Amino acid sequence: MFAMMEAARLEALHLTQDPDTGLKAIIAIHNTRLGPALGGCRYLVYPDEQSAIRDAARLAQGMSYKAALAGLQQGGGKAVIIRPAHVDNRAALFEAFGRFIETLNGRYITAVDSGTSSADMDCIAQHTQHVTSTTEEGDPSPHTAMGVFAGIRATAMARLGSADLQGLRVAIQGLGNVGYALAEQLHAAGVELLVSDLDRGRVQLAVEQLGAHAVASAALLATPCDILVPCGLGGVLNGETVGQLRCSAVAGAANNQLASADIADTLQARGILYAPDYVINAGGLIYVALRHRGESPVAITAHLQQISLRLTEIYAHAQADKGSPARVADALAERLLYG
């Protein structure tokens, strides 16, 4: 356990269980140099407890990097609740989790993530103030999509020579809350949309409302396009799939898109520009962090615009160094986190 923490450079790892509600939760705190750790709470089924702990640790590190490069006074953390096969009272389970967060005295602030909702955050908020993206504060997904859209324009400028997206072929993998909101923005910008999702209803909706072309999930990565936009779960770019890509750039909302760090170098060698995921998808974090601090909508929108500026900076450094943007982003984040 300690070897894993050292490898991920975690500050702390907290575990709890509550037999009365079925709660089994993990909170990983990666780095608090810039401020309290902030990160979403996942509520998913895991094959075993070690997988859940590794997921929390990996995602907490990404949140630290994301907050640092987004210019936020926040550290990085992540919570994972192992979803039980059966739960009698979901509200009671999340209330128990809220009591657990309160014991950390503000070192970790939670938010929505895969498998959780604003209603769950409302339950947590009954027992701690260290929670955001409640029903009152709103869903961060639209702001994530706004940031990714700005990042796609910056990526198009860097790779294709123009920020005008009119007529580009853009392939979106995953039409969840972020993916669909992003598809709407891209449609309004005049792109040709190629979409896939395991939920056929979401795909059909995109076809009918946005004029998208449906592509089988297994075939999307190998479909010719200008920009590939992963918006599902992580690890989509691995040793097998990266060789199938037929795109000029990858710029999407999914966390941890690279199965391993060396995949960034493979993309670079193939001439595919990669937008570091924790840079381009920082819009949701920016929203929940600033909303939690009481910032105005105008200030939040202005901060979102910095995503494209940061990406442009990273691309310029990568071009000068003839290296991967992912390596540049990691180096910039680590300089801020560790000095």
C-alpha positions as CSV (number, residue, x, y, z in Angstrom):
1,M,0.0,0.0,0.0
2,F,2.7,2.5,1.0
3,A,4.7,1.6,-2.2
4,M,1.7,2.5,-4.3
5,M,1.2,5.8,-2.4
6,E,4.9,6.6,-2.9
7,A,4.7,5.8,-6.6
8,A,1.6,8.1,-7.0
9,R,3.1,10.7,-4.6
10,L,0.0,10.7,-2.5
11,E,-0.1,12.7,0.7
12,A,-2.8,10.6,2.3
13,L,-5.1,7.7,1.7
14,H,-8.3,7.5,3.8
15,L,-10.6,4.5,3.9
16,T,-13.9,4.0,5.8
17,Q,-16.8,1.6,5.9
18,D,-20.3,1.8,7.4
19,P,-22.0,-1.6,7.7
20,D,-25.4,0.0,8.4
21,T,-25.6,1.7,4.9
22,G,-23.2,-0.5,2.9
23,L,-20.7,2.4,2.5
24,K,-17.1,1.4,1.5
25,A,-15.3,4.6,0.5
26,I,-11.8,5.7,-0.3
27,I,-10.5,9.2,-0.4
28,A,-7.1,9.8,-2.0
29,I,-5.4,13.2,-1.4
30,H,-2.5,13.8,-3.8
31,N,-1.2,17.3,-3.1
32,T,-2.4,20.2,-1.1
33,R,0.5,22.7,-1.7
34,L,-1.8,25.1,-3.6
35,G,-4.9,24.6,-1.5
36,P,-7.4,22.0,-0.2
37,A,-7.8,18.9,-2.4
38,L,-10.8,19.0,-4.6
39,G,-12.0,16.1,-6.8
40,G,-15.1,14.2,-7.7
41,C,-16.7,11.2,-6.0
42,R,-17.1,8.1,-8.1
43,Y,-19.8,5.5,-7.3
44,L,-19.0,2.5,-9.4
45,V,-18.7,-1.3,-9.4
46,Y,-15.1,-2.4,-9.1
47,P,-13.7,-6.0,-9.6
48,D,-11.9,-5.7,-6.2
49,E,-10.9,-3.2,-3.5
50,Q,-7.4,-2.8,-4.8
51,S,-8.7,-1.7,-8.2
52,A,-10.8,1.0,-6.5
53,I,-7.8,2.2,-4.5
54,R,-5.7,2.4,-7.6
55,D,-8.4,4.3,-9.5
56,A,-8.7,6.9,-6.6
57,A,-4.9,7.4,-6.5
58,R,-4.5,7.7,-10.2
59,L,-7.3,10.2,-10.6
60,A,-6.2,12.2,-7.5
61,Q,-2.9,12.8,-9.2
62,G,-4.6,14.0,-12.3
63,M,-6.7,16.4,-10.3
64,S,-3.6,18.0,-8.8
65,Y,-2.1,18.5,-12.2
66,K,-5.4,19.8,-13.6
67,A,-5.9,22.3,-10.8
68,A,-2.3,23.5,-11.0
69,L,-2.4,24.2,-14.7
70,A,-5.9,25.7,-14.5
71,G,-4.5,28.4,-12.1
72,L,-6.7,27.3,-9.2
73,Q,-5.9,27.6,-5.5
74,Q,-6.7,23.9,-5.0
75,G,-5.0,20.6,-4.6
76,G,-6.0,17.3,-6.1
77,G,-8.0,14.5,-4.5
78,K,-10.5,11.9,-5.5
79,A,-13.1,9.8,-3.8
80,V,-14.4,6.4,-4.8
81,I,-17.4,4.7,-3.3
82,I,-17.5,1.0,-4.2
83,R,-21.0,0.4,-5.4
84,P,-22.7,-2.5,-3.5
85,A,-24.7,-5.1,-5.3
86,H,-27.8,-3.8,-3.4
87,V,-28.3,-0.7,-1.4
88,D,-31.4,-0.2,0.8
89,N,-31.1,3.6,1.1
90,R,-28.9,5.5,-1.3
91,A,-29.5,8.8,0.5
92,A,-28.3,7.3,3.9
93,L,-25.2,5.9,2.2
94,F,-24.2,9.4,0.9
95,E,-25.0,11.0,4.2
96,A,-22.6,8.6,5.8
97,F,-20.0,9.6,3.3
98,G,-20.7,13.2,4.1
99,R,-19.9,12.5,7.8
100,F,-16.6,10.8,6.7
101,I,-15.6,13.9,4.7
102,E,-16.3,16.1,7.7
103,T,-13.7,14.2,9.7
104,L,-11.0,15.4,7.3
105,N,-11.5,19.0,8.5
106,G,-11.6,20.6,5.1
107,R,-8.5,18.9,3.5
108,Y,-10.8,17.4,0.8
109,I,-13.8,18.8,-1.0
110,T,-15.9,16.5,-3.1
111,A,-18.1,16.9,-6.2
112,V,-20.0,14.9,-8.7
113,D,-18.3,12.3,-10.9
114,S,-19.1,9.0,-12.7
115,G,-22.1,7.4,-11.0
116,T,-23.0,10.3,-8.8
117,S,-25.4,13.3,-9.1
118,S,-26.2,16.6,-7.6
119,A,-28.9,14.9,-5.5
120,D,-26.2,12.7,-4.0
121,M,-24.1,15.9,-3.2
122,D,-27.2,17.3,-1.5
123,C,-27.2,14.3,0.8
124,I,-23.5,14.8,1.5
125,A,-24.1,18.5,2.2
126,Q,-26.4,17.7,5.1
127,H,-23.3,16.7,7.1
128,T,-20.4,18.8,5.7
129,Q,-19.8,22.1,3.9
130,H,-16.9,20.5,2.0
131,V,-18.9,19.6,-1.1
132,T,-19.8,21.3,-4.3
133,S,-21.9,20.7,-7.4
134,T,-25.0,20.4,-5.3
135,T,-28.4,21.0,-6.9
136,E,-28.2,24.7,-5.9
137,E,-24.7,25.1,-7.4
138,G,-25.5,23.2,-10.6
139,D,-24.1,20.5,-12.9
140,P,-20.5,21.3,-14.0
141,S,-20.8,19.3,-17.2
142,P,-21.8,22.2,-19.5
143,H,-18.7,24.1,-18.3
144,T,-16.5,21.1,-19.0
145,A,-17.9,21.1,-22.5
146,M,-17.3,24.8,-22.9
147,G,-13.7,24.4,-22.0
148,V,-13.2,21.4,-24.3
149,F,-14.8,23.3,-27.1
150,A,-12.3,26.2,-26.6
151,G,-9.5,23.7,-26.4
152,I,-10.6,22.0,-29.7
153,R,-10.4,25.4,-31.4
154,A,-6.9,25.9,-30.0
155,T,-5.9,22.4,-31.1
156,A,-7.3,23.0,-34.6
157,M,-5.3,26.2,-34.8
158,A,-2.1,24.5,-33.8
159,R,-2.5,21.4,-36.0
160,L,-4.6,22.6,-38.9
161,G,-3.7,26.3,-39.1
162,S,-7.2,27.7,-38.3
163,A,-9.5,27.9,-35.3
164,D,-12.5,27.9,-37.7
165,L,-14.1,24.5,-37.2
166,Q,-16.5,24.9,-40.2
167,G,-16.5,21.7,-42.3
168,L,-14.1,19.7,-40.1
169,R,-14.9,16.0,-39.4
170,V,-14.9,15.5,-35.6
171,A,-15.4,12.1,-34.1
172,I,-16.9,12.0,-30.6
173,Q,-16.6,8.8,-28.5
174,G,-19.2,9.0,-25.7
175,L,-22.4,11.1,-25.6
176,G,-22.9,11.5,-21.8
177,N,-23.6,14.9,-20.2
178,V,-20.3,16.4,-21.4
179,G,-20.1,14.6,-24.7
180,Y,-23.6,15.6,-25.8
181,A,-23.2,19.2,-24.7
182,L,-20.0,19.4,-26.7
183,A,-21.6,17.8,-29.7
184,E,-24.2,20.6,-29.6
185,Q,-21.5,23.3,-29.6
186,L,-19.6,21.6,-32.4
187,H,-22.7,21.3,-34.5
188,A,-23.4,25.0,-34.1
189,A,-19.8,25.6,-35.3
190,G,-20.5,23.7,-38.5
191,V,-18.6,20.5,-38.0
192,E,-19.4,17.2,-39.5
193,L,-20.1,15.0,-36.5
194,L,-19.3,11.3,-36.2
195,V,-20.6,9.8,-32.9
196,S,-20.6,6.6,-30.9
197,D,-22.0,5.6,-27.6
198,L,-23.0,2.3,-25.9
199,D,-26.4,4.0,-25.4
200,R,-28.1,3.7,-28.8
201,G,-30.7,6.2,-27.7
202,R,-28.1,8.9,-27.2
203,V,-26.6,8.2,-30.6
204,Q,-30.1,8.3,-32.3
205,L,-30.8,11.6,-30.5
206,A,-27.5,13.1,-32.0
207,V,-28.4,11.8,-35.4
208,E,-31.9,13.4,-35.3
209,Q,-31.0,16.7,-33.5
210,L,-27.5,17.4,-34.7
211,G,-27.3,15.6,-38.1
212,A,-24.5,13.4,-36.7
213,H,-23.4,10.2,-38.4
214,A,-23.6,7.1,-36.2
215,V,-20.5,4.9,-36.1
216,A,-20.1,1.6,-34.2
217,S,-18.1,2.1,-31.0
218,A,-15.6,-0.5,-32.1
219,A,-15.0,1.3,-35.4
220,L,-14.9,4.9,-34.3
221,L,-11.2,5.1,-33.5
222,A,-10.2,3.8,-36.9
223,T,-12.6,6.1,-38.8
224,P,-10.9,8.9,-40.7
225,C,-11.5,12.4,-39.1
226,D,-9.7,15.6,-38.4
227,I,-10.1,15.5,-34.6
228,L,-10.9,12.6,-32.3
229,V,-12.7,13.6,-29.2
230,P,-12.7,10.9,-26.4
231,C,-15.5,11.6,-23.9
232,G,-16.0,8.3,-22.2
233,L,-13.9,6.5,-19.6
234,G,-10.1,6.4,-19.5
235,G,-7.5,4.3,-21.1
236,V,-8.9,4.5,-24.6
237,L,-5.5,5.2,-26.2
238,N,-3.4,2.1,-25.7
239,G,-0.8,0.1,-27.5
240,E,-3.4,-1.6,-29.7
241,T,-5.7,1.4,-30.5
242,V,-3.2,4.1,-31.1
243,G,-2.0,2.4,-34.2
244,Q,-5.6,2.4,-35.6
245,L,-6.1,6.2,-35.4
246,R,-6.7,8.1,-38.6
247,C,-6.9,11.6,-37.2
248,S,-4.7,14.7,-37.1
249,A,-5.4,15.4,-33.4
250,V,-6.9,14.0,-30.2
251,A,-8.7,16.5,-28.0
252,G,-11.4,15.2,-25.7
253,A,-13.0,15.4,-22.3
254,A,-12.2,11.9,-20.9
255,N,-9.9,11.6,-18.0
256,N,-6.7,9.5,-18.3
257,Q,-7.1,8.9,-22.0
258,L,-3.5,7.5,-22.2
259,A,-3.2,3.9,-20.9
260,S,0.4,4.6,-20.2
261,A,2.8,7.6,-20.5
262,D,4.6,6.2,-23.5
263,I,1.5,6.4,-25.6
264,A,2.0,10.2,-25.7
265,D,5.3,9.6,-27.5
266,T,3.7,7.2,-29.9
267,L,1.1,9.8,-30.9
268,Q,3.9,12.4,-31.3
269,A,5.9,10.0,-33.6
270,R,2.8,9.5,-35.7
271,G,2.2,13.2,-36.1
272,I,-1.0,13.3,-34.1
273,L,-1.3,16.3,-31.8
274,Y,-2.5,15.3,-28.4
275,A,-4.3,17.8,-26.1
276,P,-3.4,16.7,-22.5
277,D,-6.7,15.6,-21.0
278,Y,-6.3,17.3,-17.7
279,V,-5.7,20.6,-19.4
280,I,-8.5,20.6,-21.9
281,N,-11.1,19.1,-19.6
282,A,-10.5,21.5,-16.7
283,G,-13.7,23.5,-17.2
284,G,-15.8,21.5,-14.8
285,L,-13.1,21.8,-12.1
286,I,-12.8,25.5,-12.7
287,Y,-16.6,25.9,-12.3
288,V,-17.0,23.9,-9.1
289,A,-13.9,25.4,-7.5
290,L,-14.8,29.0,-8.2
291,R,-18.5,28.4,-7.6
292,H,-17.6,27.0,-4.2
293,R,-15.6,30.1,-3.4
294,G,-18.5,32.3,-4.4
295,E,-17.1,33.8,-7.6
296,S,-19.4,35.4,-10.1
297,P,-20.5,33.8,-13.4
298,V,-18.5,36.4,-15.3
299,A,-15.3,35.6,-13.4
300,I,-15.9,31.8,-14.0
301,T,-16.4,32.3,-17.7
302,A,-13.3,34.5,-18.0
303,H,-11.3,31.8,-16.2
304,L,-12.6,29.1,-18.6
305,Q,-11.1,31.1,-21.5
306,Q,-7.6,30.4,-20.1
307,I,-7.9,26.8,-21.1
308,S,-7.2,27.6,-24.8
309,L,-4.4,30.0,-23.8
310,R,-2.7,27.3,-21.7
311,L,-3.0,24.7,-24.5
312,T,-1.6,27.1,-27.0
313,E,1.4,27.7,-24.6
314,I,1.9,23.9,-24.2
315,Y,1.7,23.3,-28.0
316,A,4.3,26.1,-28.5
317,H,6.7,24.5,-26.0
318,A,6.2,21.1,-27.4
319,Q,6.9,22.3,-31.0
320,A,10.1,24.1,-29.8
321,D,11.2,21.0,-28.0
322,K,10.0,18.6,-30.7
323,G,8.3,16.6,-28.0
324,S,4.9,15.6,-26.8
325,P,2.5,18.1,-25.3
326,A,1.7,15.6,-22.6
327,R,5.3,15.6,-21.4
328,V,5.4,19.4,-21.5
329,A,2.1,19.6,-19.5
330,D,3.4,17.2,-16.8
331,A,6.7,19.2,-16.4
332,L,4.8,22.5,-16.0
333,A,2.4,21.0,-13.5
334,E,5.2,19.3,-11.5
335,R,7.1,22.6,-11.3
336,L,4.1,24.2,-9.7
337,L,3.4,21.4,-7.4
338,Y,6.9,20.4,-6.3
339,G,9.0,23.5,-7.1
